[in-house]
């Protein structure tokens, strides 16, 4: 199991209930692929983006630290690409 860090840029126009549901979906995707969430929190609330992504000029940054097997990362990444409320995602491996 390797340690990973995932940074999400999420649509800023979501209601509080939709944001909570999205955060739950993000966490569930990791746990369904045999990952363990170490930490998950909002990193920045409504930051202005340098350029528009899917017609959004602002985004909410959400940071998740987790452990998972290297084989599960491609499945996790694919699941996040299907979600229209996630503008961008970057998953990086954290060195020990």
RAGI-V29160 format. One record per pair of residues at least 12 apart in sequence whose ideal C-beta (glycine too) atoms are under 10 Angstrom apart, sorted by sequence separation. I is the first residue (numbers start at 1). J is the second residue. If there is no record, write none. Layout:
i	j
I	J
I	J
This chain:
i	j
10	22
46	58
47	59
77	89
10	23
27	40
45	58
46	59
47	60
76	89
77	90
8	22
26	40
45	59
46	60
47	61
77	91
8	23
44	59
45	60
46	61
76	91
10	26
44	60
45	61
23	40
43	60
44	61
45	62
74	91
8	26
23	41
42	60
43	61
44	62
73	91
23	42
42	61
43	62
44	63
6	26
42	62
43	63
73	93
41	62
42	63
43	64
40	62
41	63
6	29
19	42
40	63
41	64
68	91
70	93
6	30
39	63
40	64
41	65
62	86
39	64
40	65
60	85
64	89
66	91
68	93
4	30
38	64
39	65
40	66
37	64
38	65
39	66
59	86
60	87
61	88
62	89
64	91
67	94
37	65
38	66
59	87
66	94
35	64
36	65
37	66
38	67
58	87
59	88
65	94
36	66
37	67
54	84
4	35
6	37
35	66
36	67
37	68
54	85
56	87
8	40
10	42
35	67
36	68
54	86
55	87
1	34
3	36
5	38
12	45
13	46
33	66
34	67
35	68
54	87
1	35
4	38
5	39
6	40
8	42
9	43
12	46
30	64
34	68
35	69
53	87
54	88
1	36
3	38
8	43
9	44
12	47
29	64
31	66
33	68
34	69
52	87
53	88
7	43
12	48
26	62
30	66
33	69
12	49
27	64
30	67
31	68
34	71
35	72
9	47
22	60
26	64
30	68
33	71
34	72
35	73
49	87
23	62
27	66
33	72
49	88
9	49
22	62
26	66
32	72
33	73
19	60
23	64
33	74
35	76
11	53
30	72
33	75
11	54
13	56
19	62
29	72
32	75
33	76
9	53
11	55
12	56
32	76
9	54
11	56
12	57
13	58
10	56
12	58
14	60
29	75
30	76
33	79
9	56
11	58
12	59
13	60
29	76
32	79
11	59
12	60
29	77
9	58
10	59
11	60
29	78
30	79
9	59
10	60
26	76
29	79
30	80
8	59
9	60
10	61
28	79
29	80
8	60
9	61
10	62
8	61
9	62
26	79
29	82
7	61
8	62
25	79
26	80
29	83
7	62
8	63
25	80
6	62
7	63
8	64
38	94
6	63
7	64
26	83
5	63
6	64
25	83
5	64
6	65
26	85
4	64
5	65
6	66
25	85
26	86
4	65
5	66
22	83
25	86
3	65
4	66
6	68
3	66
4	67
22	85
26	89
2	66
3	67
4	68
21	85
22	86
1	66
2	67
3	68
1	67
2	68
4	70
19	85
1	68
2	69
6	73
18	85
1	69
2	70
4	72
1	70
4	73
2	72
6	76
1	72
2	73
6	77
14	85
4	76
8	80
13	85
10	83
11	84
6	80
11	85
8	83
10	85
11	86
12	87
10	86
11	87
8	85
9	86
10	87
8	86
9	87
10	88
8	87
9	88
10	89
8	88
9	89
7	88
8	89
9	90
7	89
8	90
6	89
7	90
8	91
6	90
7	91
5	90
6	91
7	92
5	91
6	92
4	91
5	92
4	92
5	93
3	92
4	93
5	94
3	93
4	94
2	93
3	94
2	94
3	95
2	95
3	96
2	96
